Amino acid sequence: ALPMLPAIHELRFKTDAKPLQVVRRSDTNVRHFALGFREFLQKHFAHQLEECDATGAPVSGSLTDGTPYRVLPADMEQPPAGREVEQEDPYLTLSCGNLHLASKTIYSHEIYSRGSVRLGKESSLRAALAEQSIYLADGCTSFRWLHAGAEIHAGAGCSLYGRVSADRLIRLDDDCAFERLH
């Protein structure tokens, strides 16, 4: 009878009868992460984006937690053509315009572009927000979320984990895998 005592107590006094409080904002709004990231950018990077846009020169630094960031001018290819591609890119990357990212690279922090994002073949990224479009070449992977103001195009064999949302169109080529599209 001793092991049954907690169950009998709960049955009589019903201390766990109330439902848990669950915040449903992130479940009902597929743009939840994109909106939160946009607020983060406005709070922490408005000055750097304006400086980069005005001067046309890259801006870099570190957040208070040590995360390195870079703000790139419009249409800058990352890394520049002709340079050996690194296997992992540790930067939080922001662009004042269109952003072209390398092939076979892991982008371990979020990506933001005021224009469009083009991700090279067989690359992986954590999350991306583009005011225009996101283009994933063949064999790319996104791990958390993607949001585009216009469209998202995923090439053949892409894996899209987490949430994928676009204001106008999502186009998937052959053999793409996904969890949530909106």
N, C-alpha and C positions, 0 to 999 in steps of 0.2 A: 504493500500500500504506500510505502514511503516514496517510491519513484513517481507515483500518480498524484502526490500531494500538490505540486504546482499546477497540474491540469485541472484538478478539482477546484483549486483557489481561483484560477482564471475563469472557469465555468460559472462560479458563483458571483464574483465581483466584476468581471468583464473589463479589465484594465486596458486591454489592447483592442477594444471594439471600434475605435475611431479610425477612419482611413488616414493614410499618410498624406501629407501635403506634397503635391507634385506640381512643379511649375511647367505648364504646358506650352509656353511661348515657343520653345525650341522645337517642339513636336509639330505644332500647327503651322509655323511659318518656315518654309523651306529656305528663305533668304536670311534666316536668323544669324548664321555665322558671318555671312557677307556684310550684313548691316552692322554687326558688332565690330568687324574688322575695319569697316569704313569709319566708324566712330573713333576707333583706336588711331587710325591714320590721321584723322582730322585733329585729334588731341595732341599727338606726338610728332607728326611729320609735316604739318601744313607749311611751316617756315622753310624746311629743307626742300620740299617740292617746288615752292615758289622761287627759291634761290637757284636751284638747278635749272628751272625753266627760264629764268631771266638771264643767267650766265651761259647756259649751254655746257656747263662743266659738271662732271660727276661730283657728288657729295657723299662722304662716308663717315662712319663713326660707330659708336657702340651704345646700346641702351643701358639703363642702370643695372640690369641683370647680366650684362656682359655680352648680350647677343649682338654680333656685328651686323650693320646694315649698310646698304648703298642705295643712293638715289641716282638714277641714270637719265641722261637727256633722251629726247625722242629718237626713235629708230636706231638705237645703239645695239649692236650685236654683242651678246655676252656668252662666252668670251670672244674677243675680236677674232676675225677670220685669220687663219694662219698660225694661231697660237695653240699649243697642245692643250687638249681638253682635260680638266681635272675630273676625278671620279666623283667627288662630293663637293657641293657648293654650300658653304656654311652661312651665307648671307640672307638676311631678310631683304628682298630685292624690290625696289619701287622704281617705276619709270614714268617720266613726264609725257610719254607718247607711246608708240608701238615698241614692243620688246621682243627680241629674238633670242631664244635660249638654246644652249648647246645640246648636242646629241649625247647619249650614253652618260648622263650626269644625274646625280641625285640632288635635288633642291630641298634641303631639310627644313627650310623656313618658308613662310608665306611669300607669295608673289603678288604684286599689285601693278596695274598699268592703267594710265589714263586713256590709252588707246587699246590696241589688241595685243595678245600674247601668242607667240608661236614657239611651241616646245619641240625641240629636235627629236629624232628617232630614238626609241628605247630609253627615254629619260623618265624620271620619276619626280613628282613634286608632292609636297604636303598639302597645300591649298593654294588657290589662285582666285583673284578678283580682277576682272577687266571691265572697264567702262564700255568697251566695244565688244570684241569677240575673242574667243580662245580657240586656237587650232593646235590639236595634239597630233603629232606625226605617228606613224605606225609603231605599235608596241609600247606606247607610253602608259604610265600608271599615275593615278591621283589617289592619295590615301585618305584625305579627310573631306574636302568639299571643293567645288568649283562654282563660280557664278560669273555670268557674262551679261552685259547690258544688251547685247544684240544676239549673238549665236555662239554655240559651241559645236565644233566639228572634231570628232574623235576618229583617227585613222584606224586601219585594220589592226585587230589584236590588242586594242587598248583595254585596260582594266580600270574601272571608275568606282572606287570604294567611297562610301559615305554619300553625301548629297551633291547632286549636279543640277544646277538651275540656270535658265537663260530666259531673258525677257521676250525673245522672239522665236528661237528655233534651236533644237538640239538634233544633230545629225550624227549617226553612228555608222561606221563602215563595218565590213564583215568581221565576225568573230570577236566583237566587243562584249565585255561583261560589265554589268553595272548593278548597283544596289537601289538607288533612288534617283529618279529623274523628274524634273518639273519644268 
